[in-house]
Amino acid sequence: MEDTRISLLHLSLAPGALDANLAMIERGIGVAAQQGANLIITPELSISGYQFTDEIGTSWIGEQPDPWMRRVCELARHHKTGILLGHVERDYAGKLYNSAFLIGPDGAIMGRQRKVNPAAEAWATRGEVALPLAWNGLSIGILTCSDAYPQRIAAELCERGVQLFVCPCAWRPGLQGPAGEWESRSRETELPLIVCNRTGREATLDFSKSESLVIDKGERVLSHSSDVSAVLTFDFNSERMQPRSTLFDAIYIE
């Protein structure tokens, strides 16, 4: 397996601002591609923002690929890079999900993971099971935000052969914020864990001090927080399953 260059889009997103958020993601993808990223990861609900229902409701949510997804697929194909996109979806029965989609460098959707533990999102249906996604010779387990909270989901993914956890998040510090869950899941499974969090402020949530992280065997190796958007790039050694970088290469964007 070759090394993988990974970029995390640590973005300031606005609730319900679909096109503005997509424009921010486009800028981030462009910067990450210039950095040579093989895999670009967005936060949870990156197109819609987290508290979008108060602004635009849910009637706009469709089956995937929707227009916003199709644009991100075009960008993956144009830059020949993989993208893990946190976005919403509606299934054929009309149920809504908080999902993460893995898009290949050919622009095709390779797989998805529906959030299993969406207790904080009243609009979302619970995903049934967490399964590994295959990427560039790696077996990846997706733990969207609070899916990292219970031990069970990570343990089941570990039993299914995952080698790496990726956590797209919108999880701010403070009351009901992260309190060692990421480190615990990495320590228990002895697997690396990558957190792509976000920044910015929404109606009742302040993400400006939220952290994006790379954790190895329970220890924080790389960390970043900022009150402005940033593209965070690092090299991951796919043979040793450890980050090769000792610092994020951070490029700030507006």
N, C-alpha and C positions, 0 to 999 in steps of 0.2 A: 504494500500500500504506500502510495506517495503521501507526503505531507499535504495538509490542507490549510489554505489561508482563509480565515474566517473573519467576516466583518459583522459586528452587531450595530444595528441602527437604533441608537439611544435617542429617541425623538420626542419633541414636544408636540403633542397631538391635541386637537380640539374636538370636543364632543359634537358629533353630527356633521362635522365639516368634511364631508366625504371627498370632494375634489381637492380641497386645500391639503388634507392629509395625504392624499395620493401624490400631490405635487411634492410634498416633503419627502415621501418615500422615494419618488423618482430621483430627487437630488441625492439622497443618501445612496441609492443603488449606483448612480453615476460615479460618486466619489469612491465607493467600495470597489467598483470595477476598475477604476484607475489605479487602485492599490493592489490589483491583482487577485481579488477575493475569488475563491472557488465556491464558497457558500456564504450567502448573505441572510441574516436573521433579523426579523422585525419583532417588535413587542406584540403582546396580546391585543387583539381588536385594533389593529393599527390603522385600518381604513376608517372605521367608524368613531374612534375614540371610545373611552370606557363608558361614560354616562350618556351615551347617545340617545337612549330612549326618551329622555326628557325633552330632547330637542327635535327629533324627527320620527319618533315611534319605531315600529318594526315592519310596517307594511311594505317598505322598499326592499326588504331582504328577499332575495331570490335564490334559486338553485344555482350551483356553481358549474361553470364559470360565468359570473356576472360581468358587467362592463369594467369594473375596477380590477377584478381578477384577470380579465383578458389583457388589460394593459400591463399588469405586472408580468404575465406570461410572455408578452411581447418583449419586455425589457430583459427577461431571463434569456430569451432566444437571441436578442440583439447582442448582449454582452457575453453570451455563452457561459453563464454562471448559474449555479443553483440558488434558489431563494426559498426560505421558509417563511411563509406569510401568515400572520395571525389575522383572521377575518371571520365574518359571520357566514352562515349558510342556512337554507331552508331545504328540507328533504321533500320527497315526492308526496308525503302525507301531510305536509305543512308544518312539521315540527322545526323549531329553530335551534341552532347550535352555535356555540363558541368554539371555533375550530382553528387548527393550524394545518396549512397545506404545504407540502413539499413539491416544489416546481423544479423540473430538470433543466439543464442548459439548452435543451431543444424546445423549451417553452411548454412542455406537457406537464400536467399535474400527475406526479408519481405516486402520491398517497396523501392521506389526511389523518388527523387525530382529533376527535371530538372530545372536548373537555369532560372529564369523568365526574368532577366535583364542582359543578357550577352553582353552588349554594348562594353565592353573592349576586348572581345574575338572575333575577326573577323571570326574565323573558326566555331563558335558555333551557333546553332539554338536556338531561344527563346523557353523556356518551356511554355506550354499553360496555366497552372493553378497551384497554390500552394495548396496542400491538406495536412491535418495532417497525420502523421505516428504514429501508435500505438506501444508503447514500455513499457512493464512491468507495465501496468496499467496507463501509462501516454499518453497523446495526445501531440505529439511533432510537432512543426512547424519548417521547415528548411528554413533558410534565408542564402543562399550561397552568401557570400561576399557582392556585391553591391545590392543584393536583400533586404538588410537592408536599402538601401538609400531612396527609396520612402516610404512614409507612407502607401500607399495603400496595398501592399502585406502583411505586418504584420497585418493590420486592417482586411483584408479578412480572414486571418488565424485565427485571434481572433474570428471573427464571426462564424467560423467553429468549434470552441470549443477547440482550442489548450490551453494547460496549461503551456507550456514551449517552448521557442525558442532556437534553436541551430544554430550557425552560423559558418560553416566551411569557412575559409578565406585564401586568400593570399593578404593581404591589408597592405601595408607599410605606415608609416607616411610620412608627407611632402605634396608636391603638389598633389592634388586629393586624399589625404589620408583620413582616417576617421576623422570626425570633429563633433563628438557627435551624430552620427546616432544611434549607438547601445543604448546609454542612452535614446535617445528620443523614440525609439520604445518600450523600456521597460517601460518608464514612461507613455506613452500614453495608453498602453494596461494593465498596472499594472501587467505584467508578468515577471518572471525571464528570463534572456537571457544569454546563454553561448557562448563565442567566442573561437573557436579553430583556432588560427592563426599560423604562422610559422616564421622561421628565415632563415638565409643564404642570399646569393647574387646570382642574375642572371645577364644576360647581361646588362640590363639597370635598374634593380630594386634592391634595398637594403632593405631586410626584417629584418636586424639584430636588429632593435629596435622595431619591430612589437610586439604588445601585445596580449596575450591570457587573457581572462577576464571572470568573473562571475559578472553579473549586476542584482540587485534586485530593482525593482520599480524605475529605473533610476539612481541608485547609484552603483558605483563600489565597490564590496565587496572583490573580489579576483583579483589580476593582476600579470602578469609575462611577462618579456621580457629578452632575453639573446641572445648572438651571437653564442651559441652552442645549440645543440638539448637537449630537456628535456622532461621527462614524468611528467605531472602535475596532481596529484590525489587529489580529495576532496570528501567529503560526502555530498549528497544532501538529505534533508528531504522531502520525497515525500508527506507527509501529510500537512506540513506547506508551501510547495513549496518554500523552502529557503535552501541555503547552510548551512550545519551544521558546516563545517570547517570555520576557520577564516584565514587560510593561505593554499596555495597550498603545498602539499608534493612534492617537486621537486627533481627528480633524473636525473642527466645529463648523456647522452649517446653519444657515437661516432660511 
